[in-house]
Amino acid sequence: MACWSERGCDDEMRERCPHAIDPGEQCPLSCHFAKCDRPTHQVTGDPMLVFDPTIDFRAAAKETCTRCVFFLTNGPRL
């Protein structure tokens, strides 16, 4: 499973989480369990990556992934 498709919380927590009601809803940056501590996680502000129209941002379960170099370069494309 790709790291960007994992939410970071368990099933019990997800049942009562207000942002997990809609299956397509991303975990917000403010969620403690959405933090990424993987060695591949690197935040970018590069507009060429962040605004690349070919990236499928819907594949990211966490908002933090949408600014991660690993996701932006290795994630699924439209």
MODELLER restraints for C-alpha pairs under 7 A, 6 or more apart:
rsr = mdl.restraints
at = mdl.atoms
rsr.add(forms.Gaussian(group=physical.xy_distance, feature=features.Distance(at['CA:4:A'], at['CA:60:A']), mean=4.99, stdev=0.5))
rsr.add(forms.Gaussian(group=physical.xy_distance, feature=features.Distance(at['CA:4:A'], at['CA:61:A']), mean=5.99, stdev=0.5))
rsr.add(forms.Gaussian(group=physical.xy_distance, feature=features.Distance(at['CA:4:A'], at['CA:62:A']), mean=6.83, stdev=0.5))
rsr.add(forms.Gaussian(group=physical.xy_distance, feature=features.Distance(at['CA:4:A'], at['CA:65:A']), mean=6.07, stdev=0.5))
rsr.add(forms.Gaussian(group=physical.xy_distance, feature=features.Distance(at['CA:4:A'], at['CA:71:A']), mean=6.78, stdev=0.5))
rsr.add(forms.Gaussian(group=physical.xy_distance, feature=features.Distance(at['CA:5:A'], at['CA:59:A']), mean=6.47, stdev=0.5))
rsr.add(forms.Gaussian(group=physical.xy_distance, feature=features.Distance(at['CA:5:A'], at['CA:60:A']), mean=5.54, stdev=0.5))
rsr.add(forms.Gaussian(group=physical.xy_distance, feature=features.Distance(at['CA:5:A'], at['CA:61:A']), mean=5.05, stdev=0.5))
rsr.add(forms.Gaussian(group=physical.xy_distance, feature=features.Distance(at['CA:6:A'], at['CA:61:A']), mean=6.19, stdev=0.5))
rsr.add(forms.Gaussian(group=physical.xy_distance, feature=features.Distance(at['CA:7:A'], at['CA:27:A']), mean=6.95, stdev=0.5))
rsr.add(forms.Gaussian(group=physical.xy_distance, feature=features.Distance(at['CA:7:A'], at['CA:34:A']), mean=6.19, stdev=0.5))
rsr.add(forms.Gaussian(group=physical.xy_distance, feature=features.Distance(at['CA:7:A'], at['CA:61:A']), mean=5.66, stdev=0.5))
rsr.add(forms.Gaussian(group=physical.xy_distance, feature=features.Distance(at['CA:7:A'], at['CA:62:A']), mean=6.26, stdev=0.5))
rsr.add(forms.Gaussian(group=physical.xy_distance, feature=features.Distance(at['CA:8:A'], at['CA:33:A']), mean=5.25, stdev=0.5))
rsr.add(forms.Gaussian(group=physical.xy_distance, feature=features.Distance(at['CA:8:A'], at['CA:34:A']), mean=5.62, stdev=0.5))
rsr.add(forms.Gaussian(group=physical.xy_distance, feature=features.Distance(at['CA:9:A'], at['CA:33:A']), mean=5.82, stdev=0.5))
rsr.add(forms.Gaussian(group=physical.xy_distance, feature=features.Distance(at['CA:14:A'], at['CA:20:A']), mean=6.04, stdev=0.5))
rsr.add(forms.Gaussian(group=physical.xy_distance, feature=features.Distance(at['CA:19:A'], at['CA:25:A']), mean=6.23, stdev=0.5))
rsr.add(forms.Gaussian(group=physical.xy_distance, feature=features.Distance(at['CA:19:A'], at['CA:27:A']), mean=6.42, stdev=0.5))
rsr.add(forms.Gaussian(group=physical.xy_distance, feature=features.Distance(at['CA:26:A'], at['CA:61:A']), mean=4.88, stdev=0.5))
rsr.add(forms.Gaussian(group=physical.xy_distance, feature=features.Distance(at['CA:26:A'], at['CA:62:A']), mean=4.81, stdev=0.5))
rsr.add(forms.Gaussian(group=physical.xy_distance, feature=features.Distance(at['CA:26:A'], at['CA:63:A']), mean=5.62, stdev=0.5))
rsr.add(forms.Gaussian(group=physical.xy_distance, feature=features.Distance(at['CA:27:A'], at['CA:34:A']), mean=6.12, stdev=0.5))
rsr.add(forms.Gaussian(group=physical.xy_distance, feature=features.Distance(at['CA:27:A'], at['CA:61:A']), mean=6.26, stdev=0.5))
rsr.add(forms.Gaussian(group=physical.xy_distance, feature=features.Distance(at['CA:27:A'], at['CA:62:A']), mean=4.46, stdev=0.5))
rsr.add(forms.Gaussian(group=physical.xy_distance, feature=features.Distance(at['CA:27:A'], at['CA:63:A']), mean=5.78, stdev=0.5))
rsr.add(forms.Gaussian(group=physical.xy_distance, feature=features.Distance(at['CA:28:A'], at['CA:62:A']), mean=6.43, stdev=0.5))
rsr.add(forms.Gaussian(group=physical.xy_distance, feature=features.Distance(at['CA:28:A'], at['CA:63:A']), mean=5.36, stdev=0.5))
rsr.add(forms.Gaussian(group=physical.xy_distance, feature=features.Distance(at['CA:29:A'], at['CA:63:A']), mean=5.83, stdev=0.5))
rsr.add(forms.Gaussian(group=physical.xy_distance, feature=features.Distance(at['CA:29:A'], at['CA:64:A']), mean=5.76, stdev=0.5))
rsr.add(forms.Gaussian(group=physical.xy_distance, feature=features.Distance(at['CA:34:A'], at['CA:62:A']), mean=6.07, stdev=0.5))
rsr.add(forms.Gaussian(group=physical.xy_distance, feature=features.Distance(at['CA:40:A'], at['CA:70:A']), mean=6.17, stdev=0.5))
rsr.add(forms.Gaussian(group=physical.xy_distance, feature=features.Distance(at['CA:41:A'], at['CA:68:A']), mean=5.94, stdev=0.5))
rsr.add(forms.Gaussian(group=physical.xy_distance, feature=features.Distance(at['CA:41:A'], at['CA:69:A']), mean=6.95, stdev=0.5))
rsr.add(forms.Gaussian(group=physical.xy_distance, feature=features.Distance(at['CA:41:A'], at['CA:70:A']), mean=6.23, stdev=0.5))
rsr.add(forms.Gaussian(group=physical.xy_distance, feature=features.Distance(at['CA:42:A'], at['CA:68:A']), mean=5.29, stdev=0.5))
rsr.add(forms.Gaussian(group=physical.xy_distance, feature=features.Distance(at['CA:42:A'], at['CA:69:A']), mean=5.54, stdev=0.5))
rsr.add(forms.Gaussian(group=physical.xy_distance, feature=features.Distance(at['CA:42:A'], at['CA:70:A']), mean=6.93, stdev=0.5))
rsr.add(forms.Gaussian(group=physical.xy_distance, feature=features.Distance(at['CA:43:A'], at['CA:67:A']), mean=5.46, stdev=0.5))
rsr.add(forms.Gaussian(group=physical.xy_distance, feature=features.Distance(at['CA:43:A'], at['CA:68:A']), mean=4.61, stdev=0.5))
rsr.add(forms.Gaussian(group=physical.xy_distance, feature=features.Distance(at['CA:43:A'], at['CA:69:A']), mean=6.15, stdev=0.5))
rsr.add(forms.Gaussian(group=physical.xy_distance, feature=features.Distance(at['CA:44:A'], at['CA:67:A']), mean=5.70, stdev=0.5))
rsr.add(forms.Gaussian(group=physical.xy_distance, feature=features.Distance(at['CA:44:A'], at['CA:68:A']), mean=6.07, stdev=0.5))
rsr.add(forms.Gaussian(group=physical.xy_distance, feature=features.Distance(at['CA:44:A'], at['CA:69:A']), mean=6.09, stdev=0.5))
rsr.add(forms.Gaussian(group=physical.xy_distance, feature=features.Distance(at['CA:49:A'], at['CA:72:A']), mean=6.17, stdev=0.5))
rsr.add(forms.Gaussian(group=physical.xy_distance, feature=features.Distance(at['CA:50:A'], at['CA:67:A']), mean=6.27, stdev=0.5))
rsr.add(forms.Gaussian(group=physical.xy_distance, feature=features.Distance(at['CA:54:A'], at['CA:77:A']), mean=5.36, stdev=0.5))
rsr.add(forms.Gaussian(group=physical.xy_distance, feature=features.Distance(at['CA:54:A'], at['CA:78:A']), mean=5.34, stdev=0.5))
rsr.add(forms.Gaussian(group=physical.xy_distance, feature=features.Distance(at['CA:55:A'], at['CA:72:A']), mean=6.91, stdev=0.5))
rsr.add(forms.Gaussian(group=physical.xy_distance, feature=features.Distance(at['CA:55:A'], at['CA:76:A']), mean=6.24, stdev=0.5))
rsr.add(forms.Gaussian(group=physical.xy_distance, feature=features.Distance(at['CA:55:A'], at['CA:77:A']), mean=4.52, stdev=0.5))
rsr.add(forms.Gaussian(group=physical.xy_distance, feature=features.Distance(at['CA:55:A'], at['CA:78:A']), mean=5.92, stdev=0.5))
rsr.add(forms.Gaussian(group=physical.xy_distance, feature=features.Distance(at['CA:56:A'], at['CA:76:A']), mean=5.63, stdev=0.5))
rsr.add(forms.Gaussian(group=physical.xy_distance, feature=features.Distance(at['CA:56:A'], at['CA:77:A']), mean=5.03, stdev=0.5))
rsr.add(forms.Gaussian(group=physical.xy_distance, feature=features.Distance(at['CA:56:A'], at['CA:78:A']), mean=5.27, stdev=0.5))
rsr.add(forms.Gaussian(group=physical.xy_distance, feature=features.Distance(at['CA:57:A'], at['CA:66:A']), mean=6.48, stdev=0.5))
rsr.add(forms.Gaussian(group=physical.xy_distance, feature=features.Distance(at['CA:60:A'], at['CA:66:A']), mean=6.77, stdev=0.5))
rsr.add(forms.Gaussian(group=physical.xy_distance, feature=features.Distance(at['CA:65:A'], at['CA:71:A']), mean=6.10, stdev=0.5))
rsr.add(forms.Gaussian(group=physical.xy_distance, feature=features.Distance(at['CA:66:A'], at['CA:72:A']), mean=6.95, stdev=0.5))
